[in-house]
Amino acid sequence: MSTHPTMYTSHVISKKYIAQDTLEIHLARPSDFVFQAGQFVQVIIEQDDRQFVRSYSLSSTPTDSDIELCIKLMPEGIGSNFFRSIEVENTIQIRGPYGRFIYPSSDGSCIFVATGAGLAPIMSILRDILEHDKTIQSLYLLFGVRHMSDIFWHDRLEELHTKFPQFSYDITLSRPESDTWNGFTGRVVDHLYKTPREAKNFFLCGNPSMVQDVRKLIIDRGTPQNQIYLEVF
Ligand SMILES: Cc1cc2nc3c(=O)[nH]c(=O)nc-3n(C[C@H](O)[C@H](O)[C@H](O)COP(=O)(O)OP(=O)(O)OC[C@H]3O[C@@H](n4cnc5c(N)ncnc54)[C@H](O)[C@@H]3O)c2cc1C
């Protein structure tokens, strides 16, 4: 077994839409594929005699039997079109694992901030901590998407909160268009002042402007840089 990046051939076990333009894909896990929660794989895409490589975070945990990916589909993106057209049982080339967006073991309390598909590696880390690290004191997730139709894995978050009371979360919509939404509205950075100040580590994953704004705010609030973990999509 190796944790050095290695090329694997896998196949698609399932594919489903979990929100507007967002896919949850399950791949067969090669028996020797070992990774840490928060890492990503590269997907190798052959198209028109050329090879393209796109990175996707693993949203499954190191003890899950499948590999799970969460793909936000971009208009006419190469990786996006590849996943739009892929079907169950199709083969797929992946290389990995890569990345240092990794939880540094038992360390008090953590705050996670995700936008869009940035929830993918955070889901892996959250589940890994909650299911295996009994010493953790509190985990809080702030998850931002634009519209209500962009929300995914709400049921999973609710289940985790019910099963593990030390985990809580809020969802914020930057463009709420419905009066039926009772959660936060606006950008994630606008709600950070409500989060516990004693948090030890921050994990930020999502679009570059969110990661930059939140990082600046928590550094201004006194969080040391070595307690901030970033992954930018
Ligand atoms: C470490 C890491 C982890 C990641 N994890 C995830 C993940 O878990 N889930 C996820 O969804 N994404 C993830 N990403 C992002 C992912 O790798 C891709 O960048 C993303 O899916 C878009 O790729 P694409 O091939 O679909 O689009 P691309 O082909 O790269 O194009 C991106 C966008 O630009 C537009 N575009 C392309 N060329 C042009 C042009 N010439 N002019 C104008 N517009 C153009 C396309 O229409 C498309 O909308 C991750 C990225 C990194 C670095």
The ligand as a Gaussian input file, in Angstrom:
#p B3LYP/6-31G(d) Opt

LIG

0 1
 C       -7.101000      20.756000      -5.301000
 C       -8.378000      20.944000      -6.094000
 C       -9.503000      20.213000      -5.743000
 C      -10.689000      20.383000      -6.461000
 N      -11.790000      19.678000      -6.083000
 C      -12.959000      19.861000      -6.748000
 C      -14.147000      19.155000      -6.340000
 O      -14.146000      18.360000      -5.392000
 N      -15.283000      19.384000      -7.045000
 C      -15.326000      20.268000      -8.104000
 O      -16.398000      20.436000      -8.701000
 N      -14.219000      20.935000      -8.507000
 C      -13.050000      20.744000      -7.869000
 N      -11.928000      21.420000      -8.277000
 C      -12.011000      22.242000      -9.509000
 C      -11.802000      21.319000     -10.728000
 O      -10.486000      20.812000     -10.721000
 C      -12.006000      22.044000     -12.057000
 O      -11.200000      23.189000     -12.091000
 C      -13.444000      22.445000     -12.279000
 O      -14.266000      21.289000     -12.213000
 C      -13.631000      23.067000     -13.677000
 O      -13.040000      22.209000     -14.603000
 P      -13.633000      21.981000     -16.045000
 O      -12.655000      21.120000     -16.771000
 O      -15.050000      21.544000     -15.997000
 O      -13.643000      23.429000     -16.651000
 P      -12.496000      24.074000     -17.566000
 O      -12.431000      23.401000     -18.880000
 O      -11.233000      24.133000     -16.797000
 O      -13.099000      25.517000     -17.725000
 C      -13.543000      26.262000     -16.570000
 C      -14.620000      27.247000     -16.979000
 O      -14.041000      28.211000     -17.820000
 C      -14.746000      28.244000     -19.023000
 N      -13.738000      28.384000     -20.079000
 C      -12.816000      27.475000     -20.446000
 N      -12.050000      27.977000     -21.431000
 C      -12.508000      29.224000     -21.674000
 C      -12.144000      30.255000     -22.555000
 N      -11.128000      30.113000     -23.418000
 N      -12.837000      31.411000     -22.519000
 C      -13.849000      31.576000     -21.652000
 N      -14.255000      30.642000     -20.802000
 C      -13.591000      29.488000     -20.800000
 C      -15.498000      26.937000     -19.158000
 O      -16.682000      27.123000     -19.902000
 C      -15.778000      26.604000     -17.735000
 O      -16.988000      27.178000     -17.330000
 C      -10.740000      21.283000      -7.567000
 C       -9.596000      22.003000      -7.922000
 C       -8.437000      21.847000      -7.195000
 C       -7.228000      22.654000      -7.603000

